[in-house]
Amino acid sequence: MLDFADEDFLVDPYPALAEARAVGKPLWHEPTGMFLAARHTDANAVLRNKSLGRIFTPKTPDNEWHDFNYLHSDSMLDSEPPKHTRLKSLVSKAFNPRTITALTPHIERLTTELLDDCAEKLETDGTFDVLADFAEPLPVKVIAHMLGFPDADEHLLRPWSQSIVKMYEVNPSETHETEARASATEFADYVHGLMQLRKAFPGTDLISTLAAAEKDGERLSVEELIATCVLLLNAGHEASVNGFGNGIVAALKRPAVMQPLRDDPRIVSGTALEEFLRFDSPLQLFERTATTHTEINGVAIRQGQKIAALLGAANRDPDVFDDADSMDLTREPNQHIAFGAGIHFCIGAPLARLEMKISLPALIERFPTLELAGEPTRRPTFVLRGYDAIPVT
């Protein structure tokens, strides 16, 4: 039985996930009251099946959870067609491949500035934190820039986001619930204030563009716009931060694996970042609910029952990946589903890939003999898997 709270499991969930995968079909998990799909084909089917939806259940009482509730019920992540289709069409007018590609010079400049700061710390202290000093601030600064957040307020965004996403864990504590409610309200109020300012004085930022976006006479409502901005912040940095952190730790602990990246950072970084995401996936579990009776690999899922795709387990499936439990930074092809699949494929994936494709080789070129300076501190979470600190020298 998978125990999502077990300390040993949180450190290394993959042996237990392999046992779940070996069952050969989705299995019932009594503690969470849902089915779990661990095989790649089953997890992929869960993500793509149109009879399985993202059905958000508002938390009660609403007067305490109002802001948290609408930040989810009015976002693309927790909506299904036709609402999801309408929201995505409006958001895509502002957050699209052209907009993201245009950020390349800005990301390169931020990368250089952050690496300069890391070099100073290295010279002074002999170490720096590759997560807190580099991998974390980069995507936060990028998405804050896109949304038009003042530089002085950037420090607010990551704590708000982390408090909210802790609610995605299997059993959030009362403390986490209290922090999530407070952060949701503070975040929503902050974005609402910026939205009102941009409606009066439009700019070129994402909030201004979203506020003006229109298709077939439809616009985002106030709550939909706020929910979208919060989703973009979370989707625009969580995968990048945790994917980078998980991958760099795994690679640095395996010198032979790391060597191709050291030898040719620019060439190998493309396949390396995909292997970072596959080998120790930043998102481990994605839950869906049956909107009608359906079936996944012979297992009947009744209407109203939940089933979750175990992305980390799927990305270690030996039926899809050769030597699946080994890290290979030159792996091709790499059919991982770390960003999901189907209509809920991560909207922040193209931005995360661009950031990592720029920042990873830049880090290795700047510090070609980079190595761990101590044991990294793992976050005690499963659904969103990552580190709190990664000291390097």
Steps between C-alpha positions, in 0.01 A plus 500: 500500500636840408541724803527858376596623848777249571837676539693231314249510216535878470878469477480234226152403381615305196534146644143519633379656175661212309296255710183694415596495132561123515131444582447559130186709525356787707472400865262616769664707776280492807672781700430757227180343369616497140650281232868547414638449149872426515575355155589745222217388273245516781616838632500640148147368448385665823637835382336475157166330575216746434277321751742596776491864605662745737210548737581750773302453821470835682622494855266601780398725658511728197540817706840366614602341170341739247821630344672160496189347343465740210873501430445134411144480368565789261837375373571283196663234716177416680256560214367277227347586159322716411637730775856371456479558124384860547765578762780342299406686182511832685820426689672373184460844346739631767709201612616335177819365337584836340472682833713238673772490232528879518614461862828336395723812536340583837557145629861506379562832675344380827699177480827693471409732788409210730816309410704812580338505844575129545864560405528769767358265764735227386797729533391623843354187659630217286144385431165617369150352485429408138129487582445814709763708321438390143233246401226656714538876440542467122149374407338715770668810354397399148131445573491810724644699209235359267220590739645843567561450872727768651850368573461600864208258539654191342587357841126464576423265213685179586374483863142558385534234235661243729228548763227444242655196330552320831124443484561268206670249728306192606446600864568872560520598866282759673798735498531459124127569461524819703803618304335414166186700583704804603728479196210457260333815634822704502596383153152562356479848656845590368423387143160674514672826590743465210215410265308815591814707447565345158141548389540871572856517360554208258854381433670223305498256793301179514234635738423787260485258206276254686267779610461609137481151348172434320369222280149474357392777734628311807745638755643370825297592805676671789531174694606305190773754426632485856484118502683490167781724624547285810498183288756648260728588789477150646523320164768742386749409769415189707596248230812694408625538858435144610591338169835679498569429867408132488699447182817680599520313832453163330761584235759639743469182710590297188834627362498273194147613415594866544812482280331543157338820625835629629668411169249677276240702696339668199444181303401269785277746692200432274484129576625555856210721603250243370679229700494726807120510466464127436739357754364680809179667390402829668130405490433147621121475514223653289144427608190470281135408561270282288216711355339179373572131536829426324777242488880517514683180405207282600437675832153653532492855634147591606361850459626718784798278582850642481807367326847651505782471251827426683731695269825409674415130486397526134828673414696204640299238306744245348244420230559851361851598614815290463679461833225715648648530850829633364562864414627572148540866406529406132182290499308511172215458443355601835122460512454620856170648615641725772297792363184292468306440179165579342314825556668555837854477363696750712452850358836598647694219328638705206620771739656246738682332212631832369625606844674168561649488150661838566588469869635143513787535251578849633540358851734222386707729278543747787582231757637198305614319818174554689430241770279456805632662819284291730182297502209695342191560715196323355154653533275263704241480220405246235258654248730795431844346543800721551773633729520786749876548473779372271845620621770482233863590463 
